[in-house]
Amino acid sequence: MSQYRLFTIIFACFFWLNVTAGQNPTVEKKVNAYFSQIQQHPIELYQFLYLMPKGGDLHNHFSGATYAENLISYGQKDDLCIEQTQLTVMPTTDCHAQQKIASVRNNSQLYNNLIDAWSMYNFSPAKESASQHFFSSFGKFNLLVNRHPGEVLAEIVDRAGSQNISYLELMLTPYDLNFFNAQGEITAAIGKQVGWDPDLLRLRHKMLQQGLKEAVNQIPAKITAIENDMREHLHCNQVDPRPGCHVVVRYQYIALRGLPPEQFFAQLITAFEAASLDKRILGINIVEAEDGPIATRDYNLHMQMLNTLHQLYPKVNISLHAGELAANSVSPETLRFHIRQAIETGHAQRIGHGVAIGYEDNSEDLLAKMAKAQVMVEINLTSNESLLGVQGQAHPLPLYLKHQVPVALSTDDEGVFRTYITREYQRAVRDYQLNYSTLKMLVRNSISYSFLPGTSLWQKSNSRQQVKACARDLLGAHQPSKTCQAFLAASEKARLQWQLENKFHFFETQISHKLALNRKDNIL
């Protein structure tokens, strides 16, 4: 029986027994002390972090989260071919036997080359930069993601569940939903057909009339089909469900900032409409290289588009990739305003990456504003090192913590970057000597600042004072008071926060018992 499987069974038994959970300062103090002892011991630290409750992953791209080894397996099922020069999957089964994905496992050189081409593994700058290699990798394997979205989702959520993650907020592009017709991606094609009009309200009306509304109406059924396939692969309705079955999954819908303005705007309207239509889509985002030629040229325009659509869809949540820039990747002028404009014009409630915060105009003022407004930053350490060369003390994570800007750790594209959430926590501890209390705060942030609907368990997001309805209850108690039960029943976010506190209580109690047994053994 696996370590996680045993842990899950024990936790389930504990949860359903009539046990009172809650914060025990003495136990937490012991866990803090133990954690400080193992911080410099990588294996013990990893084991601790793997089992530690980790709340949510709020910055995770669907198509970038699958590992190359699994993509190869998907391609073998379809008997597809590999183009030998660029190592791109071809939509055909008509090729020489040595070009078949099915033959790859018998050709170690080709197998290794595919993993290198479809991820950042073994990457070293030569003819292309890290960013070029990263973004080009998607075009090489995306056909497989399009053909196996249910299996991809199963892989993602099962990896999350095995690491004690409770919640995923996955980013979906139209391409992840195989949203194509003869003219290409449906919504971008509608934008191209309508053409550009600087009057954004009029342009939106034209696009909706041209078929965008009908396209949006297809999205819920596509997501349902993917989720049903995922549940089947994970045996969620059988006697042996996988860990991923217990992970809550929600989505952000994405627009691609590298498209011409009319096509980008069509995708952006689609995102806002989809989030208004399907309760599983909790917000919108924009992706692709922030330093790309169209992305830098149209950044101001993109923020104006967001501002316009925010006025029409004020309830739609917005998280934006902003400040994913290094000092040498763009002109000094470009570094000076992206994060601020994402917040002030684009109405971003969360910022993805935010690496360039130190280069922003009046950055101290901006940090104070983010802290006051509780604009959370999604921190992606491995991604930032791989693509931007920003790591260690050059990374702004310590700066955000110093200024009390809320942050949470996330994976970005865990398959392409060859990482996962436990490794992100391990890196944070290694590089910034974070203590257990700080890690616990980051975990709680990942649920508190999620886009899950409902009132938070905490009176203020940056405090740990429970709402009045649950003020007299021990955090995470199995049988909360009637007033607290009523509050939790009305808030999906609070229920997940309560569950997280229960998990923390169990985890910390197990660590405390382990320490007590070790002391007893030493005495004997």
PLY file of the C-alpha trace (Angstrom):
ply
format ascii 1.0
element vertex 524
property float x
property float y
property float z
element edge 523
property int vertex1
property int vertex2
end_header
0.00 0.00 0.00
1.40 3.42 -0.97
2.30 5.99 1.68
-0.33 8.37 0.32
-3.01 5.64 0.21
-2.36 4.83 3.87
-2.43 8.52 4.74
-5.75 8.95 2.91
-7.38 6.01 4.71
-6.21 7.24 8.11
-7.42 10.74 7.34
-10.83 9.51 6.19
-11.26 7.51 9.37
-10.19 10.46 11.47
-12.50 12.84 9.65
-15.61 10.75 10.05
-15.03 9.91 13.67
-16.58 12.35 16.09
-13.27 14.09 16.77
-12.97 17.73 17.67
-10.44 19.46 15.44
-9.01 22.87 16.04
-5.91 24.92 16.48
-3.61 23.70 19.22
-0.82 26.24 19.77
1.31 23.68 21.59
1.10 21.18 18.74
1.79 23.85 16.11
4.78 25.05 18.11
6.17 21.51 18.14
5.67 21.21 14.37
7.43 24.54 13.86
10.38 23.34 15.93
10.53 20.04 14.06
10.32 21.83 10.73
13.27 24.06 11.65
15.29 20.90 12.35
14.62 19.32 8.95
14.88 22.43 6.76
18.47 21.60 5.82
17.72 17.92 5.20
16.24 17.65 1.68
14.74 14.16 1.92
13.07 14.69 5.29
11.88 18.13 4.15
10.41 16.64 0.97
8.56 13.92 2.88
7.12 16.53 5.25
6.03 18.84 2.41
4.58 16.04 0.28
2.08 15.12 3.00
1.48 18.67 4.23
-1.92 20.08 3.19
-1.26 22.50 0.34
-4.65 24.07 -0.30
-4.88 25.09 -3.93
-2.86 25.66 -7.07
-4.25 28.87 -8.58
-1.88 29.28 -11.53
-1.83 26.08 -13.55
-2.17 25.86 -17.34
-4.17 22.85 -18.50
-2.16 22.14 -21.65
1.20 22.70 -19.94
0.52 20.50 -16.93
0.84 17.11 -18.60
4.22 15.38 -18.64
5.92 14.40 -21.90
6.00 10.72 -20.89
2.21 10.73 -20.64
1.84 12.60 -23.92
3.88 9.86 -25.58
1.48 7.27 -24.14
-1.50 9.19 -25.52
0.14 9.31 -28.95
0.80 5.57 -28.88
-2.91 4.90 -28.39
-3.69 6.90 -31.52
-0.87 5.35 -33.58
0.13 8.86 -34.71
3.33 9.93 -36.45
6.21 12.20 -35.45
7.74 14.75 -37.80
11.41 13.98 -37.40
12.96 17.46 -37.68
10.87 19.54 -35.26
9.52 16.50 -33.37
5.93 17.65 -33.87
2.99 15.23 -33.66
1.31 14.82 -37.04
-2.45 14.18 -37.41
-1.87 11.06 -39.49
-1.18 7.36 -39.06
0.34 7.13 -42.55
4.11 7.08 -42.07
7.11 4.76 -41.81
7.12 2.47 -38.78
10.14 4.29 -37.32
8.18 7.56 -37.37
5.32 6.13 -35.31
4.96 7.30 -31.73
4.31 3.64 -30.94
7.93 2.86 -31.84
9.39 5.56 -29.60
9.89 3.39 -26.52
12.10 1.09 -28.59
14.22 4.05 -29.67
15.78 5.58 -26.59
17.37 8.44 -28.50
14.08 9.52 -30.06
12.27 9.02 -26.74
14.73 11.32 -24.95
14.63 13.85 -27.77
10.83 14.04 -27.53
10.95 14.69 -23.80
13.53 17.43 -24.38
11.49 18.97 -27.21
8.21 18.86 -25.31
9.56 20.23 -22.03
12.37 22.29 -20.50
14.27 19.15 -19.53
17.95 19.31 -20.57
17.38 22.70 -22.21
20.51 24.72 -22.88
20.54 27.95 -24.93
21.85 27.44 -28.45
19.79 28.46 -31.47
16.79 29.45 -29.33
16.16 31.13 -26.01
14.46 29.43 -23.08
11.30 31.40 -23.81
11.35 30.41 -27.49
11.85 26.75 -26.63
9.09 26.85 -24.02
6.41 28.47 -26.17
7.27 26.43 -29.27
6.89 23.17 -27.33
3.10 23.53 -27.14
2.67 23.46 -30.90
4.59 20.20 -31.00
2.33 18.25 -28.65
-0.98 20.16 -28.44
-2.68 17.78 -30.86
-2.37 15.08 -28.21
-3.88 17.32 -25.52
-6.77 18.10 -27.89
-7.40 14.41 -28.50
-7.10 13.28 -24.86
-8.38 16.12 -22.63
-10.10 13.78 -20.18
-6.92 11.78 -19.62
-4.90 14.98 -19.30
-7.30 16.31 -16.68
-7.18 12.97 -14.84
-3.39 13.16 -14.77
-3.41 16.72 -13.44
-5.95 16.25 -10.66
-4.57 12.89 -9.57
-1.08 14.35 -9.20
-2.63 17.16 -7.17
-4.67 14.83 -4.98
-1.68 12.61 -4.23
0.10 15.69 -2.81
-2.79 16.66 -0.54
-4.00 19.52 -2.73
-7.67 20.34 -2.23
-8.34 22.70 -5.12
-7.22 23.45 -8.68
-8.03 26.54 -10.71
-6.98 25.45 -14.20
-6.53 27.79 -17.14
-8.33 26.65 -20.30
-7.66 28.00 -23.78
-10.03 27.50 -26.72
-7.43 25.06 -28.05
-7.72 22.88 -24.94
-11.41 22.47 -25.76
-10.63 21.64 -29.41
-12.65 24.70 -30.42
-11.99 24.56 -34.17
-13.82 24.73 -37.47
-12.62 24.94 -41.08
-11.44 28.52 -40.50
-9.40 27.64 -37.41
-10.13 28.43 -33.78
-13.80 29.41 -33.80
-13.81 32.60 -31.75
-10.63 34.02 -33.27
-12.05 33.26 -36.73
-15.19 35.26 -35.86
-12.99 38.16 -34.79
-11.07 38.01 -38.05
-14.28 37.87 -40.04
-15.80 40.90 -38.28
-12.58 42.91 -38.43
-11.36 45.74 -36.25
-13.48 48.57 -34.93
-12.01 50.96 -32.31
-15.47 51.36 -30.77
-15.24 48.37 -28.44
-18.90 48.30 -27.46
-19.96 48.31 -31.08
-17.33 45.69 -31.92
-18.59 43.43 -29.14
-22.15 43.72 -30.46
-21.02 42.81 -33.97
-19.12 39.77 -32.78
-21.95 38.46 -30.64
-24.28 38.88 -33.59
-21.81 37.12 -35.88
-21.99 33.84 -33.95
-19.85 34.37 -30.86
-22.81 33.77 -28.56
-23.56 30.44 -30.20
-19.91 29.45 -29.87
-19.93 30.26 -26.16
-22.99 28.07 -25.65
-20.94 25.03 -26.72
-18.40 25.43 -23.91
-20.31 23.90 -20.94
-20.97 20.65 -22.81
-17.29 20.40 -23.78
-16.16 20.84 -20.16
-18.75 18.32 -18.95
-17.54 15.73 -21.45
-13.92 16.22 -20.34
-14.83 15.95 -16.66
-16.91 12.82 -17.22
-13.99 11.20 -19.03
-11.66 12.28 -16.22
-13.90 10.70 -13.56
-14.05 7.48 -15.54
-10.25 7.28 -15.77
-9.93 7.93 -12.03
-12.64 5.37 -11.07
-14.47 8.10 -9.17
-17.74 6.18 -9.09
-16.17 2.83 -8.20
-14.89 1.20 -5.04
-11.26 2.20 -5.72
-11.36 5.96 -6.50
-8.03 7.67 -7.14
-6.86 10.61 -4.97
-7.77 13.06 -7.73
-11.46 12.31 -7.27
-11.43 14.39 -4.09
-9.89 17.49 -5.67
-12.25 20.41 -6.40
-11.60 21.62 -9.96
-12.62 24.98 -11.38
-11.44 26.97 -14.38
-10.34 30.28 -15.81
-11.02 30.90 -19.50
-8.17 32.37 -21.51
-7.50 34.81 -24.34
-4.19 34.80 -26.26
-2.40 38.15 -26.16
-0.29 37.34 -29.25
-3.29 37.53 -31.62
-4.27 40.58 -33.70
-6.59 42.96 -31.76
-9.88 41.83 -33.30
-9.11 38.15 -32.68
-7.88 38.76 -29.14
-11.00 40.78 -28.35
-13.21 37.99 -29.69
-11.52 35.51 -27.36
-11.76 37.96 -24.47
-15.50 38.42 -24.99
-15.80 34.63 -25.12
-14.00 34.38 -21.78
-16.31 36.89 -20.06
-19.40 35.31 -21.60
-18.29 31.79 -20.65
-17.62 32.85 -17.05
-21.11 34.36 -16.94
-22.67 31.20 -18.37
-20.93 28.31 -16.59
-20.43 28.36 -12.80
-17.36 26.13 -13.15
-15.57 28.96 -14.98
-14.71 31.32 -12.15
-12.67 33.94 -13.96
-10.71 35.02 -17.00
-7.03 35.49 -17.83
-4.73 36.35 -20.73
-1.68 34.29 -21.68
1.31 34.01 -24.04
4.64 35.78 -23.88
4.26 39.22 -22.32
7.36 40.41 -24.20
6.09 39.30 -27.62
5.82 41.95 -30.36
2.00 42.15 -30.42
1.72 41.73 -26.65
4.01 44.70 -25.97
2.54 46.84 -28.75
-1.05 46.25 -27.63
-0.63 46.04 -23.86
-2.42 49.34 -23.23
-5.17 48.37 -25.67
-5.63 45.00 -23.96
-6.08 46.72 -20.61
-8.64 49.09 -22.17
-10.52 46.08 -23.51
-10.54 44.53 -20.04
-11.76 47.79 -18.54
-14.63 47.97 -21.05
-15.69 44.37 -20.50
-15.37 44.67 -16.73
-18.02 47.40 -16.80
-20.35 45.02 -18.66
-19.50 41.91 -16.60
-18.63 43.28 -13.14
-19.10 39.92 -11.40
-16.51 38.10 -13.52
-13.22 37.60 -11.68
-9.97 38.67 -13.33
-6.47 37.29 -12.82
-3.79 38.58 -15.18
-0.30 37.53 -16.17
1.63 40.74 -15.59
5.24 41.58 -14.90
6.45 38.21 -16.22
9.45 40.08 -17.52
13.20 40.22 -16.94
15.30 43.35 -17.18
17.03 42.13 -20.35
13.93 40.85 -22.15
12.24 44.18 -22.98
13.01 47.89 -23.14
13.28 49.73 -19.80
10.04 51.58 -20.60
8.07 48.33 -20.86
9.18 47.24 -17.39
7.73 50.33 -15.75
3.95 49.90 -15.84
2.55 46.44 -16.64
1.60 45.37 -13.12
0.12 48.71 -12.14
-1.92 48.94 -15.31
-3.16 45.36 -14.91
-4.55 46.35 -11.52
-5.73 49.91 -12.14
-7.05 49.56 -15.71
-7.42 45.80 -16.16
-9.11 45.33 -12.75
-6.91 42.36 -11.86
-7.77 40.85 -8.49
-4.73 38.59 -8.71
-1.42 38.95 -10.54
0.34 36.01 -12.13
4.14 36.13 -11.71
4.66 39.85 -10.90
8.42 39.36 -11.26
9.10 42.90 -12.53
7.55 44.67 -9.52
10.89 46.25 -8.56
11.15 47.97 -11.95
7.68 49.53 -11.84
7.34 53.29 -11.46
6.79 54.14 -7.78
7.07 50.48 -6.89
6.88 51.16 -3.14
3.57 52.92 -3.64
2.33 50.06 -5.84
3.32 47.47 -3.25
1.46 49.42 -0.56
-1.59 49.61 -2.80
-1.49 45.86 -3.49
-1.20 45.13 0.22
-4.11 47.42 1.08
-6.34 46.14 -1.72
-5.25 42.54 -1.06
-4.21 41.90 -4.66
-2.62 38.48 -4.44
0.45 37.41 -6.45
0.70 33.88 -7.82
4.37 32.92 -7.36
5.92 30.48 -9.87
9.55 29.94 -8.80
10.63 27.20 -11.22
8.98 28.94 -14.16
10.64 32.26 -13.35
14.07 30.69 -13.10
13.63 28.65 -16.30
12.26 31.41 -18.56
13.51 34.64 -17.00
16.65 33.55 -15.18
15.23 35.10 -12.00
15.85 33.16 -8.83
17.09 33.45 -5.24
17.34 36.96 -3.90
16.72 38.39 -7.38
13.15 37.11 -7.13
10.60 39.47 -5.55
8.99 36.88 -3.25
10.82 38.29 -0.18
9.81 41.80 -1.26
6.14 40.88 -1.45
6.31 39.19 1.95
8.08 42.20 3.46
5.33 44.53 2.22
2.56 42.13 3.32
1.29 41.60 -0.21
-0.56 38.25 -0.17
1.17 35.50 -2.14
0.64 31.82 -2.87
2.88 29.25 -4.56
1.81 27.67 -7.85
3.24 25.53 -10.65
2.47 27.45 -13.90
3.11 24.64 -16.46
4.21 21.76 -14.27
4.58 19.22 -17.08
6.67 21.42 -19.35
8.78 22.72 -16.44
9.12 19.23 -14.92
7.94 20.37 -11.51
4.99 19.89 -9.15
3.60 21.74 -6.16
5.66 19.91 -3.51
8.86 20.90 -5.31
7.71 24.52 -5.44
7.31 24.50 -1.66
10.65 22.78 -1.28
12.32 25.43 -3.45
10.69 28.23 -1.46
11.99 26.78 1.80
15.45 26.20 0.37
15.86 29.62 -1.26
14.10 31.81 1.30
14.31 29.86 4.57
10.56 30.12 5.07
9.35 28.69 8.36
6.33 26.47 8.80
4.05 29.32 9.92
4.81 31.20 6.70
4.16 28.10 4.59
0.86 27.64 6.39
-0.06 31.24 5.56
0.74 30.63 1.86
-1.42 27.50 1.86
-4.33 29.34 3.45
-3.91 32.16 0.93
-4.34 29.68 -1.91
-7.93 29.06 -0.82
-8.74 32.50 0.63
-7.79 34.27 -2.62
-9.23 31.66 -4.93
-12.21 32.67 -7.02
-14.44 30.14 -5.30
-17.83 31.72 -4.55
-19.00 32.54 -1.06
-17.94 34.49 1.98
-14.52 33.71 3.40
-14.11 31.94 6.73
-11.91 34.84 7.82
-13.26 38.28 8.73
-10.39 39.78 6.75
-8.35 37.89 4.16
-5.08 38.94 5.78
-6.16 37.97 9.31
-6.98 34.69 11.02
-10.04 35.89 12.90
-13.03 33.71 12.11
-16.34 35.16 11.00
-18.83 35.71 13.81
-20.93 32.69 12.82
-17.97 30.40 13.58
-16.14 32.53 16.15
-16.88 30.15 19.04
-15.95 27.02 17.07
-12.60 25.30 16.95
-11.23 25.59 13.42
-12.00 22.56 11.29
-14.12 20.87 13.94
-16.02 17.84 12.67
-19.24 19.05 14.29
-19.37 22.85 14.14
-22.14 24.78 15.84
-25.48 25.21 14.09
-24.72 28.83 13.19
-21.36 27.82 11.78
-22.89 24.90 9.88
-25.38 27.27 8.29
-22.58 29.64 7.31
-20.47 26.85 5.81
-23.45 25.47 3.90
-23.88 28.84 2.19
-20.24 29.30 1.16
-18.23 26.96 -1.04
-15.06 28.86 -0.23
-15.59 28.67 3.53
-16.32 24.93 3.34
-13.00 24.31 1.61
-11.23 26.56 4.13
-12.83 24.61 6.98
-11.74 21.34 5.39
-8.22 22.70 5.07
-8.09 23.56 8.77
-9.24 20.01 9.56
-6.43 18.66 7.39
-3.89 20.88 9.11
-5.08 19.71 12.51
-4.75 16.07 11.52
-1.36 16.58 9.85
0.09 18.46 12.80
-1.30 15.95 15.29
0.33 13.11 13.35
3.68 14.95 13.35
3.35 15.57 17.10
2.57 11.90 17.76
5.54 10.87 15.63
7.84 13.11 17.67
6.44 11.75 20.93
7.02 8.16 19.80
10.57 9.00 18.75
11.28 10.49 22.17
9.81 7.42 23.86
11.98 5.12 21.74
15.07 7.16 22.58
14.29 6.95 26.33
13.80 3.20 26.12
0 1
1 2
2 3
3 4
4 5
5 6
6 7
7 8
8 9
9 10
10 11
11 12
12 13
13 14
14 15
15 16
16 17
17 18
18 19
19 20
20 21
21 22
22 23
23 24
24 25
25 26
26 27
27 28
28 29
29 30
30 31
31 32
32 33
33 34
34 35
35 36
36 37
37 38
38 39
39 40
40 41
41 42
42 43
43 44
44 45
45 46
46 47
47 48
48 49
49 50
50 51
51 52
52 53
53 54
54 55
55 56
56 57
57 58
58 59
59 60
60 61
61 62
62 63
63 64
64 65
65 66
66 67
67 68
68 69
69 70
70 71
71 72
72 73
73 74
74 75
75 76
76 77
77 78
78 79
79 80
80 81
81 82
82 83
83 84
84 85
85 86
86 87
87 88
88 89
89 90
90 91
91 92
92 93
93 94
94 95
95 96
96 97
97 98
98 99
99 100
100 101
101 102
102 103
103 104
104 105
105 106
106 107
107 108
108 109
109 110
110 111
111 112
112 113
113 114
114 115
115 116
116 117
117 118
118 119
119 120
120 121
121 122
122 123
123 124
124 125
125 126
126 127
127 128
128 129
129 130
130 131
131 132
132 133
133 134
134 135
135 136
136 137
137 138
138 139
139 140
140 141
141 142
142 143
143 144
144 145
145 146
146 147
147 148
148 149
149 150
150 151
151 152
152 153
153 154
154 155
155 156
156 157
157 158
158 159
159 160
160 161
161 162
162 163
163 164
164 165
165 166
166 167
167 168
168 169
169 170
170 171
171 172
172 173
173 174
174 175
175 176
176 177
177 178
178 179
179 180
180 181
181 182
182 183
183 184
184 185
185 186
186 187
187 188
188 189
189 190
190 191
191 192
192 193
193 194
194 195
195 196
196 197
197 198
198 199
199 200
200 201
201 202
202 203
203 204
204 205
205 206
206 207
207 208
208 209
209 210
210 211
211 212
212 213
213 214
214 215
215 216
216 217
217 218
218 219
219 220
220 221
221 222
222 223
223 224
224 225
225 226
226 227
227 228
228 229
229 230
230 231
231 232
232 233
233 234
234 235
235 236
236 237
237 238
238 239
239 240
240 241
241 242
242 243
243 244
244 245
245 246
246 247
247 248
248 249
249 250
250 251
251 252
252 253
253 254
254 255
255 256
256 257
257 258
258 259
259 260
260 261
261 262
262 263
263 264
264 265
265 266
266 267
267 268
268 269
269 270
270 271
271 272
272 273
273 274
274 275
275 276
276 277
277 278
278 279
279 280
280 281
281 282
282 283
283 284
284 285
285 286
286 287
287 288
288 289
289 290
290 291
291 292
292 293
293 294
294 295
295 296
296 297
297 298
298 299
299 300
300 301
301 302
302 303
303 304
304 305
305 306
306 307
307 308
308 309
309 310
310 311
311 312
312 313
313 314
314 315
315 316
316 317
317 318
318 319
319 320
320 321
321 322
322 323
323 324
324 325
325 326
326 327
327 328
328 329
329 330
330 331
331 332
332 333
333 334
334 335
335 336
336 337
337 338
338 339
339 340
340 341
341 342
342 343
343 344
344 345
345 346
346 347
347 348
348 349
349 350
350 351
351 352
352 353
353 354
354 355
355 356
356 357
357 358
358 359
359 360
360 361
361 362
362 363
363 364
364 365
365 366
366 367
367 368
368 369
369 370
370 371
371 372
372 373
373 374
374 375
375 376
376 377
377 378
378 379
379 380
380 381
381 382
382 383
383 384
384 385
385 386
386 387
387 388
388 389
389 390
390 391
391 392
392 393
393 394
394 395
395 396
396 397
397 398
398 399
399 400
400 401
401 402
402 403
403 404
404 405
405 406
406 407
407 408
408 409
409 410
410 411
411 412
412 413
413 414
414 415
415 416
416 417
417 418
418 419
419 420
420 421
421 422
422 423
423 424
424 425
425 426
426 427
427 428
428 429
429 430
430 431
431 432
432 433
433 434
434 435
435 436
436 437
437 438
438 439
439 440
440 441
441 442
442 443
443 444
444 445
445 446
446 447
447 448
448 449
449 450
450 451
451 452
452 453
453 454
454 455
455 456
456 457
457 458
458 459
459 460
460 461
461 462
462 463
463 464
464 465
465 466
466 467
467 468
468 469
469 470
470 471
471 472
472 473
473 474
474 475
475 476
476 477
477 478
478 479
479 480
480 481
481 482
482 483
483 484
484 485
485 486
486 487
487 488
488 489
489 490
490 491
491 492
492 493
493 494
494 495
495 496
496 497
497 498
498 499
499 500
500 501
501 502
502 503
503 504
504 505
505 506
506 507
507 508
508 509
509 510
510 511
511 512
512 513
513 514
514 515
515 516
516 517
517 518
518 519
519 520
520 521
521 522
522 523
